[in-house]
Amino acid sequence: MSQWPSTRARQVLAALLRIGWRIKRQSGGSHRVLAREGWADFVFAFHEREEIGPKMLARIGKKTGLRPEDL
């Protein structure tokens, strides 16, 4: 079983902002470019109410340093 729970995109974005990511650029829709010192920019392309599953959260974690306990 995965250690990542299914989570709403709003909560994932809030967790990313808490661990040091900032919104670098935001388009009119759901796409946001996040930036953090020492990391490559990350495109967060989820609507706020969308649910993100464990597999996608694991991918986000690899690219951003997000951990299950950060949620």
C-alpha positions as CSV (number, residue, x, y, z in Angstrom):
1,M,0.0,0.0,0.0
2,S,1.2,3.5,-0.8
3,Q,2.2,5.9,2.0
4,W,0.6,8.7,0.0
5,P,-3.1,9.4,0.7
6,S,-5.4,10.8,-2.0
7,T,-5.6,14.5,-1.4
8,R,-7.3,17.5,-2.9
9,A,-5.1,19.7,-5.0
10,R,-5.8,22.8,-2.8
11,Q,-4.1,21.0,0.1
12,V,-1.2,19.8,-1.9
13,L,-0.5,23.4,-3.2
14,A,-0.8,24.7,0.4
15,A,1.8,22.1,1.6
16,L,4.1,23.0,-1.3
17,L,3.9,26.7,-0.3
18,R,4.6,25.8,3.4
19,I,7.8,23.9,2.5
20,G,9.2,26.9,0.6
21,W,7.8,26.9,-2.9
22,R,6.4,30.1,-4.2
23,I,4.1,30.9,-7.2
24,K,6.3,32.3,-9.9
25,R,3.7,32.6,-12.6
26,Q,0.0,31.8,-12.9
27,S,-2.1,31.7,-16.0
28,G,-5.8,32.2,-16.2
29,G,-6.6,28.5,-15.6
30,S,-5.2,25.9,-13.3
31,H,-1.6,26.1,-14.4
32,R,0.9,27.6,-11.9
33,V,4.6,27.6,-12.2
34,L,6.2,27.1,-8.8
35,A,9.8,28.0,-8.0
36,R,12.1,27.2,-5.1
37,E,15.8,27.9,-4.6
38,G,17.9,24.9,-5.6
39,W,15.1,23.1,-7.5
40,A,13.9,23.2,-11.1
41,D,10.7,25.1,-11.7
42,F,7.6,22.9,-11.3
43,V,4.3,23.2,-13.2
44,F,1.4,22.6,-10.9
45,A,-1.6,22.0,-13.3
46,F,-4.5,20.9,-11.1
47,H,-7.8,22.6,-10.4
48,E,-8.3,23.3,-6.6
49,R,-11.0,20.7,-6.0
50,E,-9.4,18.0,-8.1
51,E,-8.3,14.9,-6.2
52,I,-4.7,13.8,-6.7
53,G,-4.1,10.1,-6.3
54,P,-1.1,8.4,-4.5
55,K,0.8,7.7,-7.7
56,M,0.7,11.3,-8.9
57,L,1.6,12.5,-5.4
58,A,4.7,10.3,-5.4
59,R,5.7,11.9,-8.7
60,I,5.1,15.4,-7.3
61,G,7.2,14.4,-4.2
62,K,10.1,13.3,-6.4
63,K,10.2,16.6,-8.2
64,T,9.5,18.9,-5.3
65,G,10.7,17.3,-2.1
66,L,7.2,17.0,-0.8
67,R,6.7,14.2,1.8
68,P,3.5,12.5,3.0
69,E,3.9,14.1,6.5
70,D,4.0,17.5,4.8
71,L,0.3,17.1,3.9
